[in-house]
């Protein structure tokens, strides 16, 4: 089991103002990606606002990430991006270590590089191909003490899984139930800040478009089941701040209006193009939009 962690001091001006020479990010002449927040009709939620404080995104010190290839950040360990580069970002975090483009990074890297002014340690347990059964091992690695010490009031536990589970079933109550058994273990270990990310509309990916039948329903069922489980988990733990970010909303807006986000209409269904690196994984440009939306949401969450 990989346990990846790094210490980052974002945002250095040399990166924040730089153009991406590999054209993974939109250049100055292209439309800038639109960010989402909880205020513009998305399904993002923040539960237990009256019973559990939220420190604010800038005050977070540790980010624990469980899930699959969309969040995996490579196999290197003990990476200290702030000190090893003299306190300056001269490369994107996790460049070439993710399932996005080799010259880019994923949403985790962009979140650090473009949306943080303070140090943030990232503990990456996510692995490519992971299903909920693999998240059990990821949580086990965390509980084994690989990430101590950490402050419950300033540590956000992120879980983004389900894409691979949806390939094996059409309904997901049992699987999501197992996932929240793992979340209970995290809560028992002291976790109090949770972020759940739903699955994107994989039926609209190149893989989904080539499927022999419409596969959209299984992903919709996962998201509906996840939202119900999140609400139940929050209700059982009023001392926890429980957040949900809808990756489905982000992907849907980009797919529905690619031009507004700097893509061509042909990119919507093309594997190996500007939007999809392959049949299933988004490019760094899409991950950059995800990072902006996640940062906008986390910034919008009320402290009480």
C-alpha positions as CSV (number, residue, x, y, z in Angstrom):
1,X,0.0,0.0,0.0
2,X,1.4,3.4,-1.0
3,X,1.4,6.1,1.5
4,X,2.4,9.4,-0.1
5,X,2.8,12.6,1.8
6,X,4.2,16.0,1.1
7,X,4.6,19.4,2.6
8,X,3.7,22.3,0.4
9,X,3.9,26.0,0.6
10,X,1.7,27.3,-2.2
11,X,1.4,29.7,-4.0
12,X,4.7,31.0,-5.3
13,X,4.4,33.8,-7.8
14,X,6.7,32.0,-10.2
15,X,4.0,29.3,-10.7
16,X,0.8,31.3,-10.0
17,X,1.5,33.7,-12.9
18,X,3.2,31.2,-15.2
19,X,1.7,29.9,-18.5
20,X,1.7,26.1,-19.0
21,X,4.0,25.5,-21.9
22,X,2.5,22.1,-22.5
23,X,-0.9,23.8,-23.1
24,X,-2.5,21.7,-20.3
25,X,-3.9,24.9,-18.9
26,X,-5.8,27.4,-20.9
27,X,-3.6,30.1,-22.2
28,X,-4.3,33.8,-21.9
29,X,-6.3,33.9,-25.2
30,X,-8.6,31.0,-24.2
31,X,-11.7,31.2,-22.0
32,X,-10.8,30.7,-18.4
33,X,-12.5,27.8,-16.6
34,X,-15.6,28.8,-14.7
35,X,-15.5,27.9,-11.0
36,X,-18.5,26.5,-9.1
37,X,-19.5,27.2,-5.5
38,X,-22.3,26.2,-3.3
39,X,-24.2,29.3,-4.3
40,X,-24.8,28.7,-8.0
41,X,-27.1,25.7,-8.1
42,X,-24.7,22.9,-7.5
43,X,-25.2,19.9,-5.3
44,X,-22.3,20.8,-3.0
45,X,-23.4,20.6,0.7
46,X,-22.1,21.5,4.1
47,X,-23.8,19.6,7.0
48,X,-23.7,20.2,10.8
49,X,-23.0,23.9,10.3
50,X,-24.5,24.7,13.7
51,X,-22.8,22.0,15.7
52,X,-19.3,21.6,14.2
53,X,-16.9,24.4,13.4
54,X,-15.1,24.6,10.1
55,X,-11.6,26.2,10.3
56,X,-11.7,27.7,6.8
57,X,-9.8,26.4,3.8
58,X,-6.7,28.5,4.5
59,X,-6.4,27.2,8.1
60,X,-6.3,23.5,7.1
61,X,-2.9,21.9,7.9
62,X,-3.4,18.3,6.7
63,X,-5.3,16.7,3.8
64,X,-5.9,13.0,3.9
65,X,-7.0,11.5,0.5
66,X,-8.6,8.1,0.0
67,X,-9.8,6.8,-3.4
68,X,-8.8,5.9,-6.9
69,X,-6.8,7.1,-9.9
70,X,-8.6,10.4,-10.1
71,X,-6.8,11.4,-6.8
72,X,-3.6,9.3,-6.9
73,X,-0.4,11.3,-6.6
74,X,2.3,8.7,-7.2
75,X,4.7,6.5,-5.3
76,X,7.3,8.9,-4.0
77,X,7.3,9.5,-0.3
78,X,8.4,12.2,2.1
79,X,8.4,14.9,-0.6
80,X,8.9,18.3,0.8
81,X,8.2,20.8,-1.9
82,X,8.6,23.9,0.2
83,X,12.0,23.3,1.6
84,X,13.6,21.1,-1.1
85,X,13.1,24.0,-3.6
86,X,14.0,26.8,-1.4
87,X,10.5,27.6,-0.5
88,X,9.4,28.1,-4.1
89,X,7.3,26.0,-6.5
90,X,9.3,25.6,-9.7
91,X,7.3,22.6,-10.8
92,X,3.7,21.5,-10.4
93,X,3.2,19.3,-7.4
94,X,3.2,15.6,-8.4
95,X,4.0,16.4,-12.0
96,X,4.2,13.2,-14.0
97,X,3.1,11.1,-11.0
98,X,-0.7,11.1,-11.6
99,X,-3.1,9.6,-14.1
100,X,-3.4,12.9,-15.8
101,X,-0.9,14.2,-18.5
102,X,2.7,13.3,-17.9
103,X,3.6,17.0,-18.0
104,X,0.8,18.1,-15.8
105,X,-0.8,17.2,-12.5
106,X,-4.3,16.3,-11.1
107,X,-6.7,18.3,-8.9
108,X,-4.6,17.7,-5.8
109,X,-1.6,19.3,-7.4
110,X,-3.5,22.3,-8.7
111,X,-5.3,22.8,-5.4
112,X,-1.9,23.2,-3.8
113,X,-0.2,25.2,-6.5
114,X,-2.9,27.7,-7.3
115,X,-5.3,27.9,-4.4
116,X,-3.2,27.8,-1.2
117,X,-1.2,30.6,0.5
118,X,-0.2,28.5,3.5
119,X,1.6,25.2,4.0
120,X,-0.5,22.1,3.6
121,X,0.6,18.5,4.2
122,X,-1.0,16.0,1.8
123,X,-1.2,12.3,2.8
124,X,-2.2,10.5,-0.4
125,X,-3.5,7.0,0.0
126,X,-5.5,6.9,-3.2
127,X,-4.5,4.3,-5.8
128,X,-5.3,3.6,-9.4
129,X,-8.1,1.1,-9.9
130,X,-9.3,1.3,-6.3
131,X,-12.8,0.2,-5.3
132,X,-14.2,0.5,-1.8
133,X,-12.6,-2.8,-1.0
134,X,-9.2,-1.2,-1.6
135,X,-10.1,1.9,0.4
136,X,-10.3,-0.5,3.4
137,X,-6.6,-1.1,3.0
138,X,-6.0,2.6,2.6
139,X,-7.8,3.5,5.8
140,X,-5.9,0.6,7.5
141,X,-2.6,2.2,6.4
142,X,-3.7,5.5,7.9
143,X,-4.9,3.9,11.1
144,X,-1.5,2.1,11.3
145,X,0.0,5.4,12.3
146,X,1.7,6.5,9.1
147,X,0.4,10.1,9.3
148,X,0.7,11.1,12.9
149,X,0.7,13.7,14.4
150,X,-2.3,15.6,13.1
151,X,-4.8,18.1,14.5
152,X,-8.5,17.0,14.1
153,X,-9.6,20.6,14.0
154,X,-7.4,21.3,11.0
155,X,-7.3,18.0,9.1
156,X,-9.7,17.3,6.2
157,X,-10.4,13.7,5.2
158,X,-11.3,13.4,1.6
159,X,-12.9,10.3,0.0
160,X,-13.4,10.1,-3.7
161,X,-14.3,6.5,-4.8
162,X,-17.0,4.7,-6.7
163,X,-16.1,4.9,-10.4
164,X,-14.6,1.4,-10.4
165,X,-17.3,0.0,-8.2
166,X,-19.9,1.1,-10.7
167,X,-18.4,-1.1,-13.3
168,X,-19.4,-4.2,-11.3
169,X,-22.9,-3.4,-10.1
170,X,-26.0,-1.3,-11.0
171,X,-27.0,-0.5,-7.4
172,X,-24.7,0.3,-4.5
173,X,-26.4,0.4,-1.1
174,X,-24.3,-2.5,0.2
175,X,-21.0,-1.1,-1.1
176,X,-21.7,2.4,0.1
177,X,-22.6,0.9,3.5
178,X,-19.1,-0.7,3.6
179,X,-17.6,2.6,2.7
180,X,-19.2,4.3,5.6
181,X,-18.1,1.6,8.0
182,X,-14.7,2.8,7.1
183,X,-15.7,6.4,7.7
184,X,-16.9,5.4,11.1
185,X,-13.4,4.0,11.8
186,X,-11.9,7.4,10.8
187,X,-14.3,9.2,13.0
188,X,-13.4,6.9,15.9
189,X,-9.7,7.7,15.3
190,X,-10.5,11.4,15.7
191,X,-11.4,12.7,12.3
192,X,-14.0,15.5,12.4
193,X,-13.8,17.2,9.0
194,X,-15.0,15.1,6.1
195,X,-15.2,15.8,2.3
196,X,-17.0,13.3,0.0
197,X,-16.8,13.7,-3.7
198,X,-19.4,12.1,-6.0
199,X,-18.6,10.3,-9.3
200,X,-18.6,12.1,-12.6
201,X,-21.0,11.1,-15.5
202,X,-18.8,8.3,-16.8
203,X,-21.5,7.4,-19.3
204,X,-20.3,10.5,-21.1
205,X,-16.7,9.6,-21.2
206,X,-15.2,7.9,-24.3
207,X,-15.5,4.6,-22.6
208,X,-19.1,5.2,-21.7
209,X,-19.9,6.5,-25.2
210,X,-18.6,3.2,-26.6
211,X,-20.5,1.0,-24.2
212,X,-23.0,-1.4,-25.7
213,X,-25.7,0.1,-23.6
214,X,-26.3,3.2,-21.5
215,X,-24.3,3.0,-18.3
216,X,-25.4,6.3,-16.8
217,X,-27.9,4.8,-14.4
218,X,-25.3,3.0,-12.2
219,X,-23.4,6.3,-11.6
220,X,-26.5,8.2,-10.8
221,X,-27.5,5.4,-8.4
222,X,-24.1,5.7,-6.7
223,X,-24.4,9.5,-6.3
224,X,-27.9,9.2,-4.9
225,X,-26.9,6.5,-2.5
226,X,-23.8,8.4,-1.5
227,X,-25.8,11.6,-0.7
228,X,-28.2,9.6,1.5
229,X,-25.4,8.0,3.3
230,X,-23.6,11.3,3.8
231,X,-26.8,12.8,5.4
232,X,-27.1,9.8,7.7
233,X,-23.5,9.9,8.7
234,X,-23.7,13.6,9.5
235,X,-26.9,13.1,11.5
236,X,-25.2,10.4,13.6
237,X,-22.2,12.6,14.2
238,X,-23.2,16.3,15.0
239,X,-19.6,17.0,16.1
240,X,-18.4,16.3,12.5
241,X,-18.5,18.9,9.7
242,X,-19.5,16.8,6.7
243,X,-19.0,18.3,3.2
244,X,-20.0,17.0,-0.2
245,X,-18.5,18.3,-3.5
246,X,-20.2,17.3,-6.7
247,X,-17.6,16.4,-9.4
248,X,-20.7,15.3,-11.4
249,X,-21.8,19.0,-11.5
250,X,-18.3,20.1,-12.7
251,X,-18.0,17.5,-15.4
252,X,-21.6,18.1,-16.6
253,X,-21.1,21.8,-17.0
254,X,-17.9,21.3,-18.9
255,X,-19.4,18.6,-21.1
256,X,-22.5,20.6,-21.8
257,X,-20.6,23.8,-22.8
258,X,-17.1,22.9,-23.7
259,X,-16.4,26.2,-25.5
260,X,-17.0,28.2,-22.4
261,X,-14.2,26.2,-20.7
262,X,-11.7,26.4,-23.6
263,X,-12.4,23.1,-25.3
264,X,-13.7,22.2,-28.7
265,X,-16.9,20.3,-29.2
266,X,-15.0,17.3,-30.6
267,X,-13.0,17.1,-27.3
268,X,-16.2,15.9,-25.4
269,X,-16.0,12.4,-26.7
270,X,-12.4,12.0,-27.9
271,X,-9.9,9.8,-26.1
272,X,-6.4,11.2,-26.2
273,X,-7.7,14.7,-26.7
274,X,-7.8,17.9,-24.7
275,X,-10.5,16.8,-22.3
276,X,-9.9,13.0,-21.9
277,X,-6.4,11.6,-21.6
278,X,-7.7,8.2,-22.5
279,X,-11.0,6.4,-22.5
280,X,-11.7,7.2,-18.8
281,X,-9.2,9.6,-17.3
282,X,-9.5,13.4,-17.6
283,X,-6.6,15.6,-18.7
284,X,-4.8,18.1,-16.5
285,X,-6.9,20.9,-18.0
286,X,-10.0,19.2,-16.6
287,X,-8.3,18.5,-13.3
288,X,-7.4,22.2,-13.1
289,X,-11.1,23.1,-13.4
290,X,-11.9,20.6,-10.7
291,X,-9.3,22.1,-8.4
292,X,-10.8,25.6,-8.9
293,X,-14.3,24.3,-8.2
294,X,-13.2,22.4,-5.1
295,X,-11.2,25.4,-3.8
296,X,-14.2,27.7,-4.5
297,X,-16.5,25.4,-2.5
298,X,-14.1,25.0,0.4
299,X,-13.6,28.7,0.6
300,X,-17.4,29.3,0.5
301,X,-18.1,27.0,3.5
302,X,-19.2,29.0,6.5
303,X,-17.2,28.8,9.7
304,X,-20.3,28.1,11.7
